[in-house]
């Protein structure tokens, strides 16, 4: 894995805590238990001051403008009012303090960095990350803009001339830059109180550094860009490192459901993680932590636009533009110079509009404001050349001495000037082939709403005058779903875009007014303050899990992650259970098979010699009752475990039982009508035929549909459909339809592993030898029935009050069991320890022995 090469970048053990804290932050230095809740004297009031609410905002760039004073030659700084991370403060109470971490847009000499850093923190609460020019070029202009950005926008470098291919040096620079950002966060954070909000694709591995240092850091991430489909994302050589880094957050935000769906699909296909929606929230279970998914597009800052429109010189600019384009219909485009903005396609569509509608020549103008490119390179130059060539050709063919069809305005253009263009434009055209969100339509809508000053210039009769606007928007950008009244287009279909332009120009005023009113209501109610406030509320909710869980650190390098589990959930100690085992005399040992005694990924499921040996060792102890409790059919279990003569077997979740003293299987005793199989089997066969990789397992008491070998997304989708289908047709049948790990199973009511446990405990009690030692190990949902049954037996005193109970799940995950072992190897080693303890024990006198025959 590439992450091994960069393990040294994650050595954070040399950082100090940064001053006295209310609680000492914990550091993950080795795998194992990191911390429990801090020990505090209950009922003792603290004289410590109340901590001020604080949000640490981390972004690639600080919300500052920088310039040098010509007289003093000193750096001067002002707030950048256009910066989104500054505007989001409006969603919070004035009492909340904001600290910003990010880069400056200018290069600061090393000798000036300390002075500038101190100035920025004292005056602006900004912490600059000073990256060297070489690191910045590789990190931002290299990996971010020329590799990640195109890949996230569905452009793959099929040839060296067609984009930049993955480069280890650039990836290492990306990781190094993220570490620098993390270092700066650690300098200012109070990990027990502060919330950290990381922004955008530049900093996707930063969460790993923070989670490694502070296991309970309250951490949110919002991706402003789009997230590609799994078919594109899986081409990324460091795909798992980035996914796991994002999963180290508590809340991950996306602009649209499509982007979130793509992320969830990647987690499913590449990491095997399932997600679920509960009470309106989407969550991924990741090592006991619930990683929440937030879907909400960013809004605009209403106050900023309204204040711009209220400036006295804004009406003057509007008046000048109105006079300049008097008698003409203005279509407007505002885009960055970028290969994905579709400016050339827009120009071609406008040319086709003029070609097919000669009456528009001389009366319709397309004004294109082109913001300065955010990076440099051959691809940007190619885009500029294409734009110039298409615009020149359209103007040559359809223009005249007093008419220029396409007017290109090269940036930078002030926001006030843009607002003036918004105000006089009949329609805005956003034609990007891919874009994360794009706020241009929102800004256009608010600008078209106008102000009292602008109404006078535009000749509108007061605030009650109807407002109108038309938006042409690409269906491939994030704002499209929220603009239900817009004309949606496929930017690659030139004719479709040209027709949309014609529709916008010829649309009736009433229709324009209704569309504008609908959009204006949405934009004003979903502004940047609403977005920030909503995200912050969900982040607080997502982080509440840390108040009730314990945490473990596992993994190395960029695969570090934190496991959060219940305060009473701990790893089963071999020494502990062996000690309890030696001091008891009536033991019940219940073992699942698949995933517990045998790994799930093996094709040959028959038990190995070690399994047979350890089972025989346990069964030979006359004080033990040992049962394999499995969902498998009885024929397989009987064949596999025939060498274990004193082993009990429970097949098909307890429907059949093999007692060591008998020579035949016994059914559970329920009067079961299996005629429902005639209904279920054809349905399952239909889904098997329709789902490549799925199969049906026919048991005597149950039918199981497996989809482990199917496409992860399609298999899960079909399993949900099959579950609903079967539940509806079997509503009046005495059966249970359940979903398990890659299965859908139909079985009779009253049959479960939990019932097996109840029967065995009852049988042992009835013989006068209630178990004083119970060990139950399983790995999946069906085994939770056993854990629940054991817990009920303890609560109802069906077991002796002094009984030693060990309910153990395989894998670190939420469970009703109180113990866990990591994998099947640890299960076998633990059982070998018990078997060895039995072998070392001295023989007991006959009246103290409890054999299987006597017990059951």
Rosetta blueprint (number, residue, H / E / L):
1 X L
2 X H
3 X H
4 X H
5 X H
6 X H
7 X H
8 X H
9 X H
10 X H
11 X L
12 X L
13 X L
14 X L
15 X L
16 X L
17 X L
18 X L
19 X L
20 X L
21 X L
22 X L
23 X L
24 X L
25 X L
26 X L
27 X L
28 X L
29 X L
30 X L
31 X L
32 X E
33 X E
34 X E
35 X E
36 X L
37 X L
38 X L
39 X L
40 X L
41 X L
42 X L
43 X L
44 X L
45 X L
46 X L
47 X L
48 X L
49 X L
50 X L
51 X L
52 X L
53 X L
54 X E
55 X E
56 X E
57 X E
58 X E
59 X E
60 X E
61 X E
62 X L
63 X L
64 X E
65 X E
66 X E
67 X E
68 X E
69 X L
70 X L
71 X L
72 X L
73 X L
74 X L
75 X E
76 X E
77 X E
78 X E
79 X E
80 X L
81 X L
82 X L
83 X L
84 X H
85 X H
86 X H
87 X H
88 X H
89 X H
90 X H
91 X H
92 X L
93 X L
94 X L
95 X L
96 X L
97 X E
98 X E
99 X E
100 X E
101 X E
102 X E
103 X E
104 X L
105 X L
106 X L
107 X L
108 X L
109 X L
110 X H
111 X H
112 X H
113 X H
114 X H
115 X H
116 X H
117 X H
118 X H
119 X H
120 X H
121 X H
122 X H
123 X H
124 X H
125 X L
126 X E
127 X E
128 X E
129 X L
130 X L
131 X L
132 X L
133 X H
134 X H
135 X H
136 X H
137 X H
138 X H
139 X H
140 X H
141 X H
142 X H
143 X H
144 X H
145 X H
146 X H
147 X H
148 X H
149 X H
150 X H
151 X H
152 X H
153 X L
154 X L
155 X L
156 X L
157 X L
158 X L
159 X L
160 X L
161 X L
162 X L
163 X L
164 X L
165 X L
166 X L
167 X L
168 X H
169 X H
170 X H
171 X H
172 X H
173 X H
174 X H
175 X H
176 X H
177 X H
178 X H
179 X H
180 X H
181 X H
182 X H
183 X H
184 X H
185 X H
186 X H
187 X H
188 X H
189 X L
190 X L
191 X L
192 X L
193 X L
194 X L
195 X E
196 X E
197 X E
198 X E
199 X E
200 X L
201 X H
202 X H
203 X H
204 X L
205 X L
206 X H
207 X H
208 X H
209 X H
210 X H
211 X H
212 X H
213 X H
214 X L
215 X L
216 X L
217 X L
218 X E
219 X E
220 X E
221 X E
222 X E
223 X L
224 X L
225 X L
226 X L
227 X L
228 X L
229 X L
230 X H
231 X H
232 X H
233 X H
234 X L
235 X L
236 X L
237 X L
238 X L
239 X H
240 X H
241 X H
242 X H
243 X H
244 X H
245 X H
246 X H
247 X L
248 X L
249 X L
250 X L
251 X E
252 X E
253 X E
254 X E
255 X L
256 X L
257 X H
258 X H
259 X H
260 X H
261 X H
262 X H
263 X H
264 X H
265 X H
266 X H
267 X H
268 X H
269 X H
270 X H
271 X H
272 X L
273 X L
274 X L
275 X E
276 X E
277 X E
278 X E
279 X L
280 X L
281 X E
282 X E
283 X E
284 X E
285 X E
286 X E
287 X L
288 X L
289 X E
290 X E
291 X E
292 X E
293 X E
294 X E
295 X E
296 X L
297 X L
298 X L
299 X L
300 X L
301 X L
302 X H
303 X H
304 X H
305 X H
306 X H
307 X H
308 X H
309 X H
310 X H
311 X L
312 X H
313 X H
314 X H
315 X H
316 X H
317 X H
318 X H
319 X H
320 X H
321 X H
322 X H
323 X H
324 X H
325 X L
326 X L
327 X L
328 X L
329 X E
330 X E
331 X E
332 X E
333 X E
334 X E
335 X E
336 X E
337 X L
338 X L
339 X L
340 X L
341 X L
342 X L
343 X H
344 X H
345 X H
346 X H
347 X H
348 X H
349 X H
350 X H
351 X H
352 X H
353 X H
354 X H
355 X H
356 X H
357 X L
358 X H
359 X H
360 X H
361 X L
362 X L
363 X L
364 X E
365 X E
366 X E
367 X E
368 X E
369 X E
370 X E
371 X E
372 X L
373 X L
374 X L
375 X L
376 X L
377 X L
378 X H
379 X H
380 X H
381 X H
382 X H
383 X H
384 X H
385 X H
386 X H
387 X H
388 X H
389 X H
390 X H
391 X H
392 X H
393 X H
394 X H
395 X H
396 X H
397 X H
398 X H
399 X L
400 X E
401 X L
402 X L
403 X E
404 X L
405 X L
406 X E
407 X E
408 X E
409 X E
410 X E
411 X L
412 X L
413 X L
414 X L
415 X H
416 X H
417 X H
418 X H
419 X H
420 X H
421 X H
422 X H
423 X H
424 X H
425 X L
426 X L
427 X E
428 X E
429 X E
430 X E
431 X L
432 X L
433 X L
434 X L
435 X E
436 X L
437 X L
438 X L
439 X L
440 X H
441 X H
442 X H
443 X H
444 X H
445 X H
446 X H
447 X H
448 X H
449 X H
450 X L
451 X L
452 X H
453 X H
454 X H
455 X H
456 X H
457 X H
458 X H
459 X L
460 X L
461 X L
462 X L
463 X L
464 X L
465 X L
466 X L
467 X L
468 X L
469 X L
470 X E
471 X E
472 X E
473 X E
474 X E
475 X L
476 X L
477 X E
478 X L
479 X L
480 X H
481 X H
482 X H
483 X L
484 X L
485 X L
486 X L
487 X E
488 X E
489 X E
490 X L
491 X L
492 X L
493 X L
494 X H
495 X H
496 X H
497 X H
498 X H
499 X H
500 X H
501 X H
502 X H
503 X H
504 X H
505 X H
506 X H
507 X L
508 X L
509 X H
510 X H
511 X H
512 X H
513 X H
514 X H
515 X H
516 X H
517 X H
518 X H
519 X H
520 X H
521 X H
522 X H
523 X H
524 X H
525 X H
526 X L
527 X L
528 X H
529 X H
530 X H
531 X H
532 X H
533 X H
534 X H
535 X H
536 X H
537 X H
538 X H
539 X H
540 X H
541 X H
542 X H
543 X H
544 X H
545 X H
546 X H
547 X H
548 X L
549 X E
550 X E
551 X E
552 X E
553 X E
554 X E
555 X L
556 X L
557 X H
558 X H
559 X H
560 X L
561 X E
562 X E
563 X E
564 X E
565 X E
566 X E
567 X L
568 X L
569 X L
570 X E
571 X E
572 X L
573 X L
574 X H
575 X H
576 X H
577 X H
578 X H
579 X H
580 X H
581 X H
582 X H
583 X L
584 X L
585 X L
586 X L
587 X E
588 X E
589 X E
590 X E
591 X E
592 X L
593 X L
594 X E
595 X L
596 X L
597 X L
598 X E
599 X L
600 X L
601 X L
602 X L
603 X L
604 X L
605 X L
606 X L
607 X L
608 X L
609 X H
610 X H
611 X H
612 X H
613 X H
614 X H
615 X H
616 X H
617 X H
618 X H
619 X H
620 X L
621 X L
622 X L
623 X L
624 X E
625 X E
626 X E
627 X E
628 X E
629 X E
630 X L
631 X L
632 X L
633 X L
634 X H
635 X H
636 X H
637 X H
638 X H
639 X H
640 X H
641 X L
642 X L
643 X L
644 X L
645 X L
646 X L
647 X L
648 X E
649 X E
650 X E
651 X E
652 X H
653 X H
654 X H
655 X L
656 X E
657 X E
658 X E
659 X L
660 X L
661 X L
662 X L
663 X L
664 X L
665 X L
666 X E
667 X E
668 X L
669 X L
670 X L
671 X L
672 X L
673 X L
674 X L
675 X L
676 X L
677 X H
678 X H
679 X H
680 X H
681 X H
682 X H
683 X H
684 X H
685 X H
686 X H
687 X H
688 X H
689 X H
690 X H
691 X L
692 X L
693 X L
694 X L
695 X E
696 X E
697 X E
698 X E
699 X L
700 X L
701 X L
702 X E
703 X E
704 X E
705 X E
706 X E
707 X L
708 X L
709 X L
710 X L
711 X L
712 X H
713 X H
714 X H
715 X H
716 X H
717 X H
718 X H
719 X H
720 X H
721 X H
722 X H
723 X H
724 X H
725 X H
726 X H
727 X H
728 X H
729 X H
730 X L
731 X L
732 X L
733 X L
734 X L
735 X E
736 X E
737 X E
738 X E
739 X E
740 X E
741 X L
742 X L
743 X E
744 X E
745 X E
746 X E
747 X E
748 X E
749 X L
750 X L
751 X L
752 X L
753 X H
754 X H
755 X H
756 X H
757 X H
758 X H
759 X H
760 X H
761 X H
762 X H
763 X H
764 X H
765 X H
766 X H
767 X L
768 X L
769 X L
770 X L
771 X L
772 X L
773 X E
774 X E
775 X E
776 X E
777 X E
778 X E
779 X L
780 X L
781 X H
782 X H
783 X H
784 X H
785 X H
786 X H
787 X H
788 X H
789 X H
790 X H
791 X H
792 X H
793 X H
794 X H
795 X H
796 X L
797 X L
798 X L
799 X L
800 X L
801 X L
802 X L
803 X L
804 X E
805 X E
806 X E
807 X E
808 X E
809 X E
810 X E
811 X L
812 X L
813 X L
814 X L
815 X L
816 X L
817 X L
818 X L
819 X E
820 X E
821 X E
822 X L
823 X L
824 X H
825 X H
826 X H
827 X H
828 X H
829 X H
830 X H
831 X H
832 X H
833 X H
834 X H
835 X H
836 X H
837 X H
838 X H
839 X H
840 X H
841 X L
842 X L
843 X L
844 X L
845 X L
846 X H
847 X H
848 X H
849 X L
850 X L
851 X L
852 X H
853 X H
854 X H
855 X H
856 X L
